[in-house]
Amino acid sequence: MSRRKSGILMHITSLASPFGIGDLGPGAYRFADFLAASGQRLWQVLPLSPTDPIEGNSPYSSPSAFAGNPLLISPEHLIHDGFLSEADLDSVPPFPTDRVDYPAVIAYKSKLVDIAFERFSQAGDRQEFEGFCFKNSHWLEDFVLFTALKAHFSGQVWSDWQAETRDRSPATLASMRSQLARELEQHRFTQFLFFRQWHALKAYCNERGIEIIGDIPIYVSYDSADVWADARIFKLEDNKKPTHVAGVPPDYFSSTGQLWGSPVYDWEVCKESGFKWWLRRMDHVLSLYDIVRIDHLRGLVAYWEVPAGHKTAVHGAWIEAPARDFFDAMLKHFPDFPIIAEDLGHITPDVREIMDHYGFPGMKVLLFAFGTDEPDHPYLPHNYQPNFAVYTGTHDNNTARGWFENVAAPADRKRLSRYVGREVTAESVHWELLRLAMASVAHTTITPMQDILGLGDEARMNRPGELGGHWEWRLVAEQLTPELATALRDLLQTYGRI
């Protein structure tokens, strides 16, 4: 990753599409064409995992670390592949174009996948499908059974299932596989469709010189196929309830810390297995993406664990993880190991030591740079080193304009104007930050699409700590103009990022 390059952060759900949510169809290919026309060589997406309305449709809280999100399947490609007909799309609901209405989208797309599965069951070519199932069986079979069992048990958390199913009695699972055979086949087929469409899009991007950056959280959801199928590698009681959960300690932003609720790994068991589950996960992830951003990398060095049942993260403790053993195992299997380390927040010397030892590139976020009058602030561009990816903001932050208008104090805005050498306004702040990122020595710049467009607070993707309204923002197709592509390309050429 030594060559200077630039990219855009744009999740698939945010693409333009007539079906209520961005998907892997024509809108994704048009966005790839826009990236190529504007000189971008990176496209960063959020996790592609299935989402759950109970978890607020967050891509970071999924029933599987391996499976793909069925909502991202393109109906138009299903017509091309013969699984749907034009008539099946005659009555598309009047979805909003700029937001995702998740309940409506889930109801509509589920019906389309049902129709596609019926057509496949009657006359589908099974050779490619069976090849996919065989290649992915190490995660697919547990996932489809978990998904079918969740429905069978009316959505209960898996640890509340009957003990024989909860504890994976071979005889009980064999019986349930027989009883739920059709449901299992449909879930396999749905995953087949997703990965077929994703790999086609990735190939299209790669052919145009665009690499995909994927984002993976280090923790997995408790109510997931991952924890149910590999309970030994997590700290669980005999009844499979967590003994401890993940979070972060109290800090400047929160006097009670953050309690995420994800089960923590039993790193001794992971190490004894040679990190087998993690190697499988990383092998899968690196088949989907060219580069991986590891969210909360510090948790692979030392992590904050809180006894299960606590209401806040106050009474937790730092626990050391076998970081060198872990990364040595990763690098042995993946010598290039193309990652970006999310090193924001409470970063201690042991984390820096690991990053320096392995040469992992970290992150800089420009929105964090102007809150103090400190010329040595690590997020100010003149303090950067090349081995970093600089972001104007992330999916968890406000947009540049939203920050300027609603968050930045007058002194913050004054510091920014002084830094760039001219008055910065709400209308110009996104371009000024983009120029600062491009001009820096950091080898990579990533800009959220909302900042490319200069959108305000209404276009935020996520609002941590607030209820509702997350992960809904969508691009309107008309916003991707040739003029915008030309302006971006000119900027990249100026700073040697093409």
N, C-alpha and C positions, 0 to 999 in steps of 0.2 A: 504493500500500500504506500510506497514511497513517492510515486508520481502524484503531482498535484491534481486534484479532481474535485468535482462538485456534484451535489445531488439534491433531491427533493424528498421530504418526508410526506407521504400521502398514503393513507390506508386504503385498502380495497373498498371498504364499505363507503368511503367518501367519494368514489368515482360517480360520474354521471351515468344513469341507466334509467330506462322506462319502467323498471320493476321495483321501485321503492327503495332500493339499496344498491350501492356499487357492487359490481360482480366481475367475473373473469371474462366477460364478453367484449363486444366491440368498444365500449368505453375505455376498457383497460388498454386495448391496443392503440386507441387514439391518444391516450395519455403517454404511452411509450413513444409514440411518434413525436409528441410535443417535447418530451425529454430529449430525444435525439436532435430535433430541430433547434433546441435551445442550448445544445452543447453539454447537457448534463450526462454524466456517466454513472450515476448512482440513483437507485430508487429504493428508499427505505419504507418498509411496511411494518405494521404492528403484527402481533401474533396472529396466525391464520387459523388458530384452533376454534372448535365449536364454542359458541357463547350460550349463556343461559339467562333467561329473563330474571330468575331469582337472584342472580349475581349482577343485575343491572346491565346485562349484555356486554360486560367487559371482556375484551380479548385476553385479559390477564387473569381471569378466573374461569377456567375451562374444565369440563369433565375429562379432558385428555390432553396430554402434552404432545401427542403424536397425530391425532386425527385432524381433518380439515373441516372448515365451517360450511355446512350445506347451504347456508344462505348466500354464499358467494358463487354458487353454481350458476352459469349463464343459461337462461332459457333459449336464447338465440342459438347457442352452440348445440343445445339438445335437439333443436330442429335440424341443424346441419348434419348431426350424427344419426338422425332418424328415430330418436327417442320421443320427440314431440312433433306435432304437425302445426302448420300455421293457424289452423282453427283452434288449437288449444290456447292460443294467446289472444283470441278475439275479445275477451272480456277482462282486460287488465284494469284493476281498480284505479281510481284517480289518486295515486300516491302523491304526496308533496315532493317537489323536485329538489328542495334544499335541505331536507331533514330526513332521517330514517324513522318511519313509524314501525317500530319493531313488531308489535302484535299483528298488525295488518300484513307485514312482509312475511312473518312466520307462517301465518294461515295460508297465504297465497302460494308461496314457494313450496310448502309441504305438499299441497295438492298437485303441483306440477311434477314433483319428484315421484309421487305416487303413480301418476299417469305414466311417467317414463319407465318406472320399474315394471308396471304391467306389460308394456310393450316389449321390454327386454325379456321378461319371463316367457312371453309367447314365442318370440322369434329372434332373440338377440344372439350375436356371435359371442360365444363364451370363451374363446381362446385368450384374448387379451385380458378379459376380466379375471379368468382363473390364474393367469400369470401374475397379475397384480396381487391377488389374494395370497398366492404362495409366497411372493417376495416380501409381503408385509405382514405375514401371519404372526410374527413375534409380538406385534402390538394390536393388530387388527382384530384377532379373535377375542382377546380380552375386552377390547373396546365395544365391539358389537354386542357381546353378551351382556356387558355392564349396561349398555344403553337399553337393551330389550328388558333386562331385569328391572331397571329403574321404572319403566312404564308398567311392567307386570306388578310391581309393588307400589304403584300409585305415587311415584316420586319420592318415596322414603329415602333418607340418607342410607347409604349401603350398610353402615354399621348397625342399623336398626332392622335389617332383614333377618329372617330366620337364621339361626346359628349355622346350620349346615351350608347355606348359601353364602352367608357372610364370611365364613371361614374356608370356603372353597372346597367343600367335600367333593372328591372326584365323582362319586356316584350321583350326588345331587346335581352337579354341574352338567353331567352327561344327560340326565333326565331333563333338565331345563333346556339344554340345547335341542333336544328332540322336540320338546313341547313348543319352543319358540323358533323353530327352524325357518319359517318364512320371514319373520321379523329380522332374524340374523342376516338372511340373504339380502333383504332390502337395505339394511345398514351397510353391508359390504358394498353393494352396488352404489349407494350414495357416495361412499368414500372413493370408489373407483372413478366416479364422474368428477369429483372435486380434483383429485390428483392428476387425472388426465388433462383437465383444463388448465390447472396450475402449471404443469410442466410445459405445456404448449406455449403459455404466455412467457414463462421464463426463457425458453429457447428463442422466442421472438425478440425479447429484450437483449439477450446475449449476442444475437446475430447483429444487433445494432450498436454494440459496444457498451451496453448498459448492464451493470451488475446490480443484483438485488441484495439489499441488506435486510436480513430478517431480525426480529427482536424476540428474545426468549427470556422469560422470567426464570430465575433459578428455582423458585418454589413452585409446587403444583397445588391445586385445590385439594382439600381433604376429600370432598365428595366427588371422587374421580376414579376412572378406571385404573389410573396409575397407582394410587394408594391401595385400592382394593386388590389389585393383581400382584403388587410387590410390597406388601405390608411390612416385610422384614426390614426394609431399608429405611423405615421411618420410626420415630419414637412413639410407639403405640402401647396401650394397655392390652391385657389379655382379651378384653372385650372389643378391641380394635379402636377404642377412642384414643385421641392424642394424649400423651403425657405432657407435652410442651408444644407451644405454637410459636410462629415467627413474628417478629416485629422490629421496631427500632426504639431506642431509649428516648426519654424526655430530652428535649433540646430547646433552642431559642424559639422554634415555631410552635412547639406543643409541650406543655408542662407534664402531660401524661404519656408522651410518646405516641407511637402508632402500633396498634395491635392488628396484625394482618389475619391471624387465624389459620394460616397454612401450617400443616405439620412440618416439623423440622426433620432433617435426615439423621439417621443413626450412622454417623460417618465411620465408626469402627466396622460395622457390617458392610458398608459400601466399600471400604478399603479391603476387607477380607475377600470380597468377591472380585477384586481387581477393577472396581468401579464399572461393573458390567452394565448396569442399567444406564448409567451416564454415557458410556461409550455408545450404546445403542441409540440413545436419544441424540447424541451429537452427530452420529453417522446419519441419522434420519434428517436432522436439521440441515446438515451440510449438503444433502441431496436436494433440498428445497431452495437454499440461498447460496450466494457466492461469498457473503460476509455475514457474520452473526454479531449483533450487539447483545451482550450479556447484561441483562438488567440486574442491578444490585450485586455486582461482582464481589463487593466486600463480604457478602455472606458466604463466599467460598473460601475466605481467609479466616474470618471470625464472625460469628453471627449472634444476634440478640435473641435468646429464647426465654419465653415466659411460661410459667406453669399453666397448664390448661385450666380454664374456669375463671381466671382473673379478668376483670373488666377493663383494665388498662395495662399498658406495657411498663409501668413504673417498676414493678418488682421482678424484673428480668435479670439476666446475667449474660456477659459475653462468654461465648464458648469457642474455643479454637477449633478450626477445621484443618484436616491434613492437606493444606493447600499445595505444597510442593509435590507430594505424592499424587495428588489429583491432576495437577497440570502436567507433570511428567508423563502420566498415563495418557492424557489427551494428546500431547505432542508426539508420543511414541506411535500412536495410531493415526494422527493427523499432523504430519510434520509442518505443514504451512499454517494450520490453525488460524484462519483469517477472522479475527474478532475485533470488536470495539468494546472496551470495558467501560460500563457505566460506573463512573467513580465519583458521583455527586453525593452530597450529604456528608455524613460523619466518616471521614476517611482518616485512618490512623497510619503511623509509620509502617506497620507491618503490611498494610495493603500496598503502600507505595513501594515497599521493598519487593513484593511479589511482582508488581507491574513492571518495575525497572529490571528485575532479574530476567523476566521473559520477554521484555520489550513490547508489552501490550499497549496499544494506543488508548489514551483516555479521552475524556470529553471536556469541552469548555462551552459554557452557555452565556451568551452575551447579555441576556436580560438580567443576569445576576451581577454584572460588572460595575454598575453605576450607583449602587446604594450607599457607598462610602466614598470618602475623599482620600483614598489610598492609592497612590500611583503604583504600588507593588501588588495590587489586587490580582490574584491569579487568573481572573477571567478577562482582564483587560488585554487586548490583542498584542500590545508591545511586550507583554511578558510570556507570550506563547513560545513553545518549542515545536519543531515540525511534527513530532509523533503524537498528534492529537487530531480529533475531529471536532470542529467548532460548529455549534448550533446557534441560531438566533434564539430559539426556544425549543421545547419538546412538547410531546402530546399532553403532558401534565401542566404546562404553563399557560398563561394567557398568551394571546397573540401579541406581536410587537406593538401594534396600534392599541390594542386593549390595555396592555401594560402602560403605555404612555398616557392614555386618556384616564384610566381608572385606578392605577396602582402607584405609578411613579410619583414621588413627591416633587414639588417645584425644584428642590435642590438636586434631585436625581436628573431631571430634565435639563437643568443648567449644566450639570457635569457632563452629560452626553453631548450637549451642544459645544461645550468647551473642548471636548475630546476630538470631535470631528472638525472643529474650526469654523462652524457656521450654525445658524439657528436651525434647530430641528423642530419640525411640526408634526402633528398627528398624521398629516397627509404624506410626510416624507420619511417618517421614522423607520418604516420597514425597509426602504431602499438604503438608508444610511447604515443600518445594521448589517444588511446584506453586503454592502460594499466593504465595511470593516472586516467581516468574515472572509470575504474573497481576497482582500489585500494582505491578510495575515500570513505567517509562515506555516500555519497548520496545513498538513498535507490534504486534509479533507474538510469540506464545508457541507453541512446539511441544513436545509431551510424548510420548515413546514410550508406546505402549499398556501396556507392562510396568510403567511408573511410574504410570499411571492406576490399575492394579490392585494396585500395591504388591508386585510379585513380586520374588523374590530372584535370586541368581546363576544359578540353574538356567534362568532365562528369557532369558539373554543371547542376542543375535542373532549377534554376531561376536566372536571373540577374536583380534585381530591378533597374529601371531607364533606362534600355536599351531596344531597340526595337528588337523584333523578336528572334526566336531561343529558346524560353523558353519551359519548360515542355516536352522536346523531348527525354531526355536520356533514353536508355533502356539497361537492362542487357542482356548479351549473355549467353545462357544456360550453356555453357561449363565452365563459371566462377564459378559455384557452385560446387566445388569439395569436395570429402570426406576429403581430406587433410586439406582444409580450415575449414570445420566443426570440425574436430578433434582439430586443433589449437585453435579455438574459445572456444571449450568446456574445453580444458586444462586451458585457461585463466580464464574462469568463475569459474572453480573449485578452482583455486588458490586464488581467492578473494571472495569466498563464495557467488556466485551469481547463483548457481544451486539449 
